[in-house]
Amino acid sequence: MRTTDRAAIAEKVGLGRVVSAALIGATIEWYDFFLYGVVAGIVLNKLYFPASDPLVSTLLAYSTFAVGFVTRPLGGVIFGHFGDRIGRKSMLVITLMMMGVATFLIGLVPTYKQIGVAAPILLLLLRIFQGIGLGGEWGGAVLMAFEYAPPDKRGLYASIPQIGLALGLCIASGVVAALSYGLTDEQFLAWGWRLAFLLSAILVAVGAYIRLNVMETPEFAKVKETNREAAIPFVVMMRDYPGNVIAGMGARTIDGVFFNIFAVFSIGYLTGTVKVPRTEALLGVTAAAILLCATIPLAGWLSDRLGRTRVYAWGSLITGFSAFPAFWLFLNSGGNTAMIWLALIIPFGIFYASVYGPEAALFSELFPARVRYTGISFVYQFSGIFASGLTPIIATALLQYSGADEPWFVCAYCAFAGLVSAASAIWIGRRVRRAALREPTHPETHQWARTRAI
């Protein structure tokens, strides 16, 4: 089918349908992935990593959480390769099924008390499959929206699949909070938490049906028609765009660090140090995630109007340094729910959107279509090892070093991440402008450099 025919069909079917498919699938994937993070510090540390020292068991549980991030680059490279060679759509269906099956099986794994060391080993293996699946999922979902969208609205449309993170986290923390509220502690630990993982089977069935009914993106279809596919996309990416890869990974730092401090680490901190009931902490994170559903596309829209790197750079600084007043409010809240929720909702529900909203389009514009799936997947997933997967462990260690009542090293960690990302975003803007000057005949790059860079 010719590109013009595909474009006509795409217009007839509607961009909304494509974006909806990307959003729903991304929501399911993030629900699966972060459900593990939500329960890691409150359930899995007790049932699968028993130890005489609660700190040790928590660190072990967070270590398997980190494994999911370590394996994500592998998934990004594998599915990015085939996504750039075969197509975006087919990879999205495969990754969705991989994540869903792994999550469902986690809900069936016996505890350490029942089968001994085999329990954490099985948990680790399933977490690896989760990581591989999500490693290929994110890039494909983003590109379905980005490559279908009009050039002047790509920030907005590429940000819509990003809402999947907020919805996935909202559903994950909300389901766990509901189960925690409706069941006794004994029931929740015995079987209640498993229901949240088993629910994944229903969500995956719905997501797979929707994704099977969308078409390949017109931009990649044009690459196929003209036989411009990269033989080995990863090699082409590293050979031709090494600076873009480094800049993208630097920009990603604040996203990974801040998200995991406020969505994962904060739950254990609030329940363990501030002595807030588990349900209240989970509901606070859920409220922030609900707000993100509105602020993420707003930030994407602003990046189309004000400039991608400008919004991202300022957002990185504000987001990183907001950890200081947030943790001050945690410590001085006296257990007041309103203050704690305020400290979660403003930094996480508003400031964080200023980086996560424009991020998808920012990374997509770093690479041409022939290596774009591989490029954005590698940048996002490889940097996630350090920016995301290790963050709960680093934060726990920093808190242990400074003392639970002095979380300022954790806050400084967030601020440093913000500085790194802001500098990287500025660097990206300058690289794009220089590329436009070198290749003024490339209309897409030239237009973006004139209207979207700093």
VEXMAR-282372 format. One line per field, with one value per residue (C-alpha): chain; x, y, z; residue number from 1; residue in one letter. Coordinates in nm, 3 decimals, m for minus. Each point is the difference from the previous one (the first is absolute). Layout:
BEGIN
mol [A, ...]
X [X, ...]
Y [Y, ...]
Z [Z, ...]
seq [NUM, ...]
type [A, ...]
This chain:
BEGIN
mol [A, A, A, A, A, A, A, A, A, A, A, A, A, A, A, A, A, A, A, A, A, A, A, A, A, A, A, A, A, A, A, A, A, A, A, A, A, A, A, A, A, A, A, A, A, A, A, A, A, A, A, A, A, A, A, A, A, A, A, A, A, A, A, A, A, A, A, A, A, A, A, A, A, A, A, A, A, A, A, A, A, A, A, A, A, A, A, A, A, A, A, A, A, A, A, A, A, A, A, A, A, A, A, A, A, A, A, A, A, A, A, A, A, A, A, A, A, A, A, A, A, A, A, A, A, A, A, A, A, A, A, A, A, A, A, A, A, A, A, A, A, A, A, A, A, A, A, A, A, A, A, A, A, A, A, A, A, A, A, A, A, A, A, A, A, A, A, A, A, A, A, A, A, A, A, A, A, A, A, A, A, A, A, A, A, A, A, A, A, A, A, A, A, A, A, A, A, A, A, A, A, A, A, A, A, A, A, A, A, A, A, A, A, A, A, A, A, A, A, A, A, A, A, A, A, A, A, A, A, A, A, A, A, A, A, A, A, A, A, A, A, A, A, A, A, A, A, A, A, A, A, A, A, A, A, A, A, A, A, A, A, A, A, A, A, A, A, A, A, A, A, A, A, A, A, A, A, A, A, A, A, A, A, A, A, A, A, A, A, A, A, A, A, A, A, A, A, A, A, A, A, A, A, A, A, A, A, A, A, A, A, A, A, A, A, A, A, A, A, A, A, A, A, A, A, A, A, A, A, A, A, A, A, A, A, A, A, A, A, A, A, A, A, A, A, A, A, A, A, A, A, A, A, A, A, A, A, A, A, A, A, A, A, A, A, A, A, A, A, A, A, A, A, A, A, A, A, A, A, A, A, A, A, A, A, A, A, A, A, A, A, A, A, A, A, A, A, A, A, A, A, A, A, A, A, A, A, A, A, A, A, A, A, A, A, A, A, A, A, A, A, A, A, A, A, A, A, A, A, A, A, A, A, A, A, A, A, A, A, A, A, A, A, A, A, A, A, A, A, A, A, A, A, A]
X [0.000, 0.138, 0.079, m0.266, m0.260, 0.110, m0.013, m0.353, m0.113, 0.170, m0.185, m0.327, 0.049, 0.105, 0.307, m0.208, m0.032, 0.374, 0.081, m0.263, 0.157, 0.341, m0.136, m0.197, 0.285, 0.249, m0.233, m0.015, 0.375, 0.073, m0.263, 0.175, 0.346, m0.062, m0.236, 0.313, 0.159, m0.306, m0.002, 0.377, 0.058, m0.322, m0.065, 0.275, 0.272, m0.194, m0.114, 0.292, 0.308, m0.023, 0.289, 0.065, 0.074, m0.299, 0.240, 0.167, m0.329, m0.121, 0.323, m0.030, m0.357, 0.104, 0.288, m0.242, m0.190, 0.325, 0.053, m0.303, 0.178, 0.327, m0.172, m0.200, 0.289, 0.018, m0.368, 0.052, 0.279, m0.182, m0.340, 0.152, 0.191, m0.309, m0.214, 0.237, 0.026, m0.353, m0.230, m0.129, m0.340, 0.103, 0.260, m0.259, m0.227, 0.288, 0.128, m0.349, m0.047, 0.344, m0.061, m0.351, 0.095, 0.297, m0.214, m0.276, 0.251, 0.153, m0.341, 0.032, 0.358, 0.010, 0.172, 0.344, m0.165, m0.170, 0.279, 0.313, 0.262, m0.187, m0.256, 0.230, 0.167, m0.335, m0.089, 0.330, m0.050, m0.350, 0.128, 0.260, m0.276, m0.193, 0.303, 0.063, m0.364, m0.016, 0.337, m0.161, m0.343, 0.074, 0.172, m0.265, m0.292, 0.159, 0.083, m0.352, m0.121, 0.305, 0.022, m0.372, m0.023, 0.029, 0.354, m0.120, m0.192, 0.244, 0.081, m0.367, m0.079, 0.323, m0.075, m0.333, 0.153, 0.207, m0.325, 0.012, 0.266, m0.229, m0.304, 0.198, 0.141, m0.341, m0.168, 0.283, 0.016, m0.378, m0.066, 0.256, m0.145, m0.354, 0.110, 0.198, m0.303, m0.253, 0.202, 0.170, 0.381, m0.002, m0.232, 0.192, 0.334, m0.142, m0.183, m0.140, 0.306, m0.008, m0.333, 0.165, 0.240, m0.264, m0.211, 0.261, m0.147, m0.321, 0.181, 0.234, m0.288, m0.164, 0.328, 0.095, m0.338, 0.034, 0.357, m0.074, m0.242, 0.238, 0.228, 0.373, 0.117, 0.020, 0.354, 0.136, m0.203, 0.187, 0.332, m0.109, m0.118, 0.330, 0.207, 0.182, m0.013, 0.325, 0.164, 0.086, m0.173, 0.202, 0.330, m0.125, m0.123, 0.332, 0.206, m0.195, m0.166, 0.222, m0.032, m0.379, 0.002, 0.211, m0.206, m0.325, 0.119, 0.110, m0.337, m0.176, 0.169, m0.251, m0.295, 0.128, 0.133, m0.297, m0.266, 0.147, 0.062, m0.362, m0.188, 0.201, 0.239, m0.240, m0.255, 0.249, 0.137, m0.342, m0.112, 0.331, 0.133, m0.293, m0.230, m0.275, m0.251, 0.081, m0.338, 0.043, 0.347, m0.127, m0.300, 0.228, 0.207, m0.322, m0.132, 0.324, m0.021, m0.357, 0.113, 0.283, m0.261, m0.083, 0.340, 0.198, m0.185, 0.001, 0.380, 0.018, m0.216, 0.217, 0.309, m0.160, m0.060, 0.300, 0.270, 0.078, 0.336, m0.101, m0.293, 0.208, 0.299, m0.200, m0.222, 0.304, 0.130, m0.334, m0.082, 0.337, 0.015, m0.365, 0.108, 0.132, m0.333, m0.183, 0.207, m0.005, m0.379, 0.017, 0.209, m0.196, m0.348, m0.061, m0.182, m0.243, m0.141, m0.066, 0.361, 0.137, m0.224, 0.098, 0.367, m0.070, m0.246, 0.175, 0.349, m0.111, m0.337, 0.099, 0.376, 0.093, m0.235, 0.219, 0.267, m0.203, m0.243, 0.252, 0.240, m0.145, 0.014, 0.339, 0.154, m0.185, 0.137, 0.355, m0.014, m0.126, m0.283, 0.229, 0.165, m0.251, m0.152, 0.346, 0.126, m0.273, m0.032, 0.371, 0.022, m0.302, 0.068, 0.378, 0.001, m0.280, 0.245, 0.172, m0.271, m0.291, 0.093, 0.269, m0.182, m0.196, 0.320, 0.209, m0.267, m0.031, 0.378, 0.019, m0.276, 0.176, 0.321, m0.153, m0.280, m0.373, m0.060, 0.260, m0.105, 0.195, 0.248, m0.299, m0.120, 0.348, m0.003, m0.320, 0.144, 0.318, m0.212, m0.186, 0.324, 0.127, m0.324, m0.025, 0.355, m0.069, m0.319, 0.189, 0.265, m0.269, m0.135, 0.344, 0.066, m0.329, 0.079, 0.345, m0.148, m0.248, 0.280, 0.194, m0.306, m0.230, m0.170, m0.145, m0.342, m0.104, 0.325, 0.024, m0.355, 0.046, 0.327, m0.157, m0.314, 0.062, 0.358, 0.124]
Y [0.000, 0.341, 0.265, 0.234, m0.274, m0.068, 0.366, 0.029, m0.303, 0.131, 0.329, m0.184, m0.229, 0.295, 0.095, m0.039, m0.374, m0.044, 0.212, m0.182, m0.335, 0.128, 0.146, m0.306, m0.237, 0.225, 0.023, m0.378, m0.036, 0.259, m0.149, m0.335, 0.143, 0.236, m0.227, m0.189, 0.323, 0.093, m0.331, m0.058, 0.190, m0.099, m0.364, m0.169, 0.085, m0.197, m0.297, m0.060, 0.155, m0.075, 0.129, 0.091, 0.357, 0.176, 0.228, m0.301, m0.157, 0.333, 0.048, m0.353, 0.066, 0.326, m0.186, m0.218, 0.318, 0.137, m0.315, 0.096, 0.321, m0.179, m0.229, 0.278, 0.109, m0.359, 0.018, 0.341, m0.127, m0.321, 0.151, 0.322, m0.203, m0.177, 0.310, 0.186, m0.298, m0.146, 0.259, 0.165, m0.168, m0.367, 0.072, 0.176, m0.304, m0.232, 0.222, 0.040, m0.376, m0.054, 0.250, m0.126, m0.366, 0.079, 0.217, m0.259, m0.271, 0.219, m0.016, m0.381, m0.039, m0.181, 0.176, m0.065, m0.183, m0.238, m0.088, 0.161, 0.166, m0.096, 0.271, 0.304, m0.165, m0.038, 0.355, 0.119, m0.186, 0.140, 0.347, m0.045, m0.080, 0.304, 0.219, m0.138, 0.052, 0.359, 0.071, m0.051, 0.137, 0.362, 0.093, m0.159, 0.159, 0.344, m0.036, m0.104, 0.339, 0.205, m0.128, 0.039, 0.354, 0.328, 0.147, 0.301, m0.218, m0.279, 0.115, m0.023, m0.331, m0.171, 0.100, m0.184, m0.351, 0.146, 0.032, m0.379, 0.026, 0.212, m0.218, m0.319, 0.127, 0.133, m0.334, m0.197, 0.208, 0.041, m0.373, m0.076, 0.278, m0.136, m0.352, 0.130, 0.195, m0.278, m0.286, m0.063, 0.003, m0.379, m0.040, 0.256, m0.173, m0.349, 0.043, 0.350, 0.147, m0.284, 0.120, 0.317, m0.210, m0.242, 0.294, 0.053, m0.283, 0.195, 0.323, m0.169, m0.163, 0.341, 0.167, m0.271, 0.023, 0.377, m0.012, m0.267, 0.243, 0.286, 0.045, 0.051, 0.362, 0.187, 0.119, m0.351, m0.126, 0.255, m0.136, m0.350, 0.113, 0.170, m0.291, 0.229, m0.233, m0.019, m0.342, 0.004, 0.303, m0.010, 0.017, 0.289, 0.183, m0.031, 0.081, 0.301, 0.146, m0.063, 0.357, m0.013, m0.321, 0.157, 0.319, m0.194, m0.218, 0.307, 0.166, m0.313, 0.013, 0.219, m0.201, m0.330, 0.133, 0.219, m0.249, m0.280, 0.224, 0.115, m0.300, m0.284, 0.111, 0.250, m0.270, m0.192, 0.326, 0.130, m0.328, m0.082, 0.340, 0.241, m0.280, 0.077, m0.283, m0.196, 0.077, 0.378, m0.007, m0.202, 0.228, 0.306, m0.147, m0.095, 0.358, 0.136, m0.255, 0.106, 0.362, m0.109, m0.116, 0.366, 0.163, m0.236, 0.093, 0.365, m0.012, m0.173, 0.274, 0.269, m0.157, 0.043, 0.368, 0.108, m0.238, m0.356, 0.052, 0.322, m0.167, m0.306, 0.189, 0.225, m0.291, m0.207, 0.267, 0.072, m0.369, m0.099, 0.274, m0.046, m0.309, 0.224, 0.166, m0.329, m0.199, 0.291, m0.020, m0.378, 0.042, 0.291, m0.123, m0.163, m0.270, 0.255, m0.159, 0.331, 0.113, m0.333, m0.008, 0.360, m0.102, m0.285, 0.160, 0.329, m0.136, m0.332, 0.093, 0.337, 0.063, m0.350, 0.034, 0.279, m0.258, m0.312, 0.173, 0.133, m0.293, m0.233, 0.257, 0.128, m0.347, m0.088, 0.311, m0.111, m0.280, m0.056, m0.250, m0.281, m0.034, 0.189, m0.301, m0.126, 0.349, 0.115, m0.343, m0.022, 0.356, m0.044, m0.352, m0.004, 0.324, m0.151, m0.247, 0.283, 0.265, m0.228, m0.353, 0.094, 0.300, m0.178, m0.180, 0.318, 0.196, m0.271, m0.004, 0.381, 0.006, m0.270, 0.206, 0.332, m0.122, m0.023, 0.351, 0.155, m0.090, 0.287, m0.225, m0.154, 0.349, 0.098, m0.312, 0.127, 0.349, m0.136, m0.203, 0.318, 0.183, m0.284, m0.015, 0.378, 0.016, m0.293, 0.160, 0.320, m0.210, m0.171, 0.337, 0.111, m0.329, 0.031, 0.357, m0.102, m0.297, 0.232, 0.230, m0.294, m0.148, 0.294, m0.202, m0.245, 0.165, m0.184, 0.061, 0.357, 0.084, m0.157, 0.183, 0.334, m0.039, m0.256, 0.029, 0.256]
Z [0.000, m0.098, 0.258, m0.140, 0.036, 0.357, 0.084, m0.141, 0.200, 0.311, m0.036, m0.054, 0.297, 0.209, 0.197, 0.313, m0.049, m0.044, 0.303, 0.207, m0.090, 0.103, 0.325, 0.107, m0.069, 0.179, 0.299, 0.029, m0.036, 0.268, 0.229, m0.028, 0.051, 0.288, 0.185, 0.097, 0.124, 0.206, 0.191, 0.010, 0.324, 0.177, m0.100, m0.200, 0.250, 0.263, m0.207, m0.236, 0.164, 0.372, 0.208, 0.360, m0.107, m0.163, m0.190, m0.164, m0.106, m0.143, m0.194, m0.141, m0.111, m0.166, m0.166, m0.194, m0.081, m0.144, m0.207, m0.205, m0.096, m0.077, m0.251, m0.164, m0.228, m0.129, m0.087, m0.155, m0.227, m0.098, m0.070, m0.129, m0.260, m0.126, 0.040, m0.235, m0.234, m0.003, 0.151, 0.317, 0.027, 0.019, 0.268, 0.214, 0.005, 0.095, 0.281, 0.143, 0.019, 0.152, 0.277, 0.072, 0.032, 0.228, 0.228, 0.021, 0.096, 0.273, 0.167, 0.012, 0.130, 0.339, 0.289, 0.149, 0.288, m0.244, m0.246, 0.143, m0.217, m0.319, 0.083, m0.038, m0.302, m0.178, 0.093, m0.144, m0.330, m0.048, 0.081, m0.276, m0.251, 0.119, m0.061, m0.349, m0.096, 0.123, m0.159, m0.340, 0.088, 0.084, m0.325, m0.218, 0.184, m0.022, m0.369, m0.095, 0.123, m0.102, m0.358, m0.066, 0.144, m0.198, 0.035, 0.200, 0.250, 0.061, 0.351, 0.096, m0.168, 0.104, 0.360, 0.000, 0.024, 0.284, 0.195, 0.009, 0.269, 0.217, m0.065, 0.053, 0.327, 0.102, m0.065, 0.162, 0.318, 0.004, m0.027, 0.272, 0.218, m0.046, 0.087, 0.296, 0.123, m0.052, 0.144, 0.329, 0.003, 0.025, m0.299, m0.206, 0.061, m0.044, m0.330, m0.052, m0.173, m0.255, m0.139, m0.130, m0.211, m0.125, m0.120, m0.271, m0.210, m0.062, m0.080, m0.248, m0.188, m0.050, m0.102, m0.251, m0.173, m0.042, m0.128, m0.257, m0.165, m0.081, m0.301, m0.034, 0.019, m0.334, 0.073, 0.049, m0.296, m0.212, 0.127, m0.105, m0.342, m0.079, 0.143, 0.242, 0.301, 0.194, m0.027, 0.371, 0.157, 0.322, m0.190, m0.215, 0.309, 0.185, m0.308, m0.128, 0.311, 0.308, 0.123, m0.022, 0.204, 0.277, 0.006, 0.016, 0.288, 0.194, m0.054, 0.124, 0.343, 0.184, m0.131, 0.138, 0.330, 0.090, m0.099, 0.209, 0.300, 0.012, m0.142, 0.155, 0.276, 0.159, 0.084, 0.213, 0.148, 0.100, 0.153, 0.168, 0.112, 0.010, 0.124, m0.249, m0.059, m0.316, m0.157, 0.043, m0.158, m0.296, m0.048, 0.002, m0.283, m0.179, 0.025, m0.148, m0.282, m0.079, m0.031, m0.232, m0.248, m0.060, 0.048, m0.229, m0.323, 0.111, 0.023, m0.339, m0.151, 0.158, m0.154, m0.343, 0.075, 0.210, m0.119, 0.098, 0.165, 0.174, 0.177, 0.080, 0.139, 0.231, 0.099, 0.096, 0.236, 0.166, 0.035, 0.146, 0.263, 0.105, 0.198, 0.280, 0.097, m0.062, 0.250, 0.245, m0.005, 0.047, 0.314, 0.145, m0.090, 0.337, m0.194, m0.147, m0.314, m0.179, 0.038, m0.115, m0.303, m0.083, 0.015, m0.242, m0.238, m0.085, m0.079, m0.147, m0.148, m0.150, m0.019, m0.117, m0.300, m0.137, m0.084, m0.061, m0.236, m0.258, 0.044, m0.264, m0.280, 0.118, m0.033, m0.322, m0.170, 0.078, m0.260, m0.358, m0.058, m0.118, 0.344, 0.215, 0.180, 0.096, 0.085, 0.235, 0.161, 0.075, 0.130, 0.224, 0.123, 0.040, 0.197, 0.209, 0.156, 0.184, 0.011, 0.092, 0.105, 0.251, 0.145, 0.279, 0.105, m0.008, 0.185, 0.266, 0.047, 0.018, 0.259, 0.203, m0.011, 0.099, 0.225, m0.063, 0.137, m0.233, m0.357, m0.156, m0.180, m0.179, m0.093, m0.120, m0.217, m0.167, m0.044, m0.160, m0.243, m0.092, m0.075, m0.220, m0.198, m0.044, m0.135, m0.233, m0.135, m0.079, m0.173, m0.208, m0.113, m0.113, m0.183, m0.188, m0.107, m0.122, m0.189, m0.170, m0.112, m0.142, m0.174, m0.083, m0.272, 0.253, 0.055, 0.313, 0.187, m0.122, 0.106, 0.342, 0.056, m0.087, 0.209, 0.273, 0.124, 0.250]
seq [1, 2, 3, 4, 5, 6, 7, 8, 9, 10, 11, 12, 13, 14, 15, 16, 17, 18, 19, 20, 21, 22, 23, 24, 25, 26, 27, 28, 29, 30, 31, 32, 33, 34, 35, 36, 37, 38, 39, 40, 41, 42, 43, 44, 45, 46, 47, 48, 49, 50, 51, 52, 53, 54, 55, 56, 57, 58, 59, 60, 61, 62, 63, 64, 65, 66, 67, 68, 69, 70, 71, 72, 73, 74, 75, 76, 77, 78, 79, 80, 81, 82, 83, 84, 85, 86, 87, 88, 89, 90, 91, 92, 93, 94, 95, 96, 97, 98, 99, 100, 101, 102, 103, 104, 105, 106, 107, 108, 109, 110, 111, 112, 113, 114, 115, 116, 117, 118, 119, 120, 121, 122, 123, 124, 125, 126, 127, 128, 129, 130, 131, 132, 133, 134, 135, 136, 137, 138, 139, 140, 141, 142, 143, 144, 145, 146, 147, 148, 149, 150, 151, 152, 153, 154, 155, 156, 157, 158, 159, 160, 161, 162, 163, 164, 165, 166, 167, 168, 169, 170, 171, 172, 173, 174, 175, 176, 177, 178, 179, 180, 181, 182, 183, 184, 185, 186, 187, 188, 189, 190, 191, 192, 193, 194, 195, 196, 197, 198, 199, 200, 201, 202, 203, 204, 205, 206, 207, 208, 209, 210, 211, 212, 213, 214, 215, 216, 217, 218, 219, 220, 221, 222, 223, 224, 225, 226, 227, 228, 229, 230, 231, 232, 233, 234, 235, 236, 237, 238, 239, 240, 241, 242, 243, 244, 245, 246, 247, 248, 249, 250, 251, 252, 253, 254, 255, 256, 257, 258, 259, 260, 261, 262, 263, 264, 265, 266, 267, 268, 269, 270, 271, 272, 273, 274, 275, 276, 277, 278, 279, 280, 281, 282, 283, 284, 285, 286, 287, 288, 289, 290, 291, 292, 293, 294, 295, 296, 297, 298, 299, 300, 301, 302, 303, 304, 305, 306, 307, 308, 309, 310, 311, 312, 313, 314, 315, 316, 317, 318, 319, 320, 321, 322, 323, 324, 325, 326, 327, 328, 329, 330, 331, 332, 333, 334, 335, 336, 337, 338, 339, 340, 341, 342, 343, 344, 345, 346, 347, 348, 349, 350, 351, 352, 353, 354, 355, 356, 357, 358, 359, 360, 361, 362, 363, 364, 365, 366, 367, 368, 369, 370, 371, 372, 373, 374, 375, 376, 377, 378, 379, 380, 381, 382, 383, 384, 385, 386, 387, 388, 389, 390, 391, 392, 393, 394, 395, 396, 397, 398, 399, 400, 401, 402, 403, 404, 405, 406, 407, 408, 409, 410, 411, 412, 413, 414, 415, 416, 417, 418, 419, 420, 421, 422, 423, 424, 425, 426, 427, 428, 429, 430, 431, 432, 433, 434, 435, 436, 437, 438, 439, 440, 441, 442, 443, 444, 445, 446, 447, 448, 449, 450, 451, 452, 453, 454]
type [M, R, T, T, D, R, A, A, I, A, E, K, V, G, L, G, R, V, V, S, A, A, L, I, G, A, T, I, E, W, Y, D, F, F, L, Y, G, V, V, A, G, I, V, L, N, K, L, Y, F, P, A, S, D, P, L, V, S, T, L, L, A, Y, S, T, F, A, V, G, F, V, T, R, P, L, G, G, V, I, F, G, H, F, G, D, R, I, G, R, K, S, M, L, V, I, T, L, M, M, M, G, V, A, T, F, L, I, G, L, V, P, T, Y, K, Q, I, G, V, A, A, P, I, L, L, L, L, L, R, I, F, Q, G, I, G, L, G, G, E, W, G, G, A, V, L, M, A, F, E, Y, A, P, P, D, K, R, G, L, Y, A, S, I, P, Q, I, G, L, A, L, G, L, C, I, A, S, G, V, V, A, A, L, S, Y, G, L, T, D, E, Q, F, L, A, W, G, W, R, L, A, F, L, L, S, A, I, L, V, A, V, G, A, Y, I, R, L, N, V, M, E, T, P, E, F, A, K, V, K, E, T, N, R, E, A, A, I, P, F, V, V, M, M, R, D, Y, P, G, N, V, I, A, G, M, G, A, R, T, I, D, G, V, F, F, N, I, F, A, V, F, S, I, G, Y, L, T, G, T, V, K, V, P, R, T, E, A, L, L, G, V, T, A, A, A, I, L, L, C, A, T, I, P, L, A, G, W, L, S, D, R, L, G, R, T, R, V, Y, A, W, G, S, L, I, T, G, F, S, A, F, P, A, F, W, L, F, L, N, S, G, G, N, T, A, M, I, W, L, A, L, I, I, P, F, G, I, F, Y, A, S, V, Y, G, P, E, A, A, L, F, S, E, L, F, P, A, R, V, R, Y, T, G, I, S, F, V, Y, Q, F, S, G, I, F, A, S, G, L, T, P, I, I, A, T, A, L, L, Q, Y, S, G, A, D, E, P, W, F, V, C, A, Y, C, A, F, A, G, L, V, S, A, A, S, A, I, W, I, G, R, R, V, R, R, A, A, L, R, E, P, T, H, P, E, T, H, Q, W, A, R, T, R, A, I]
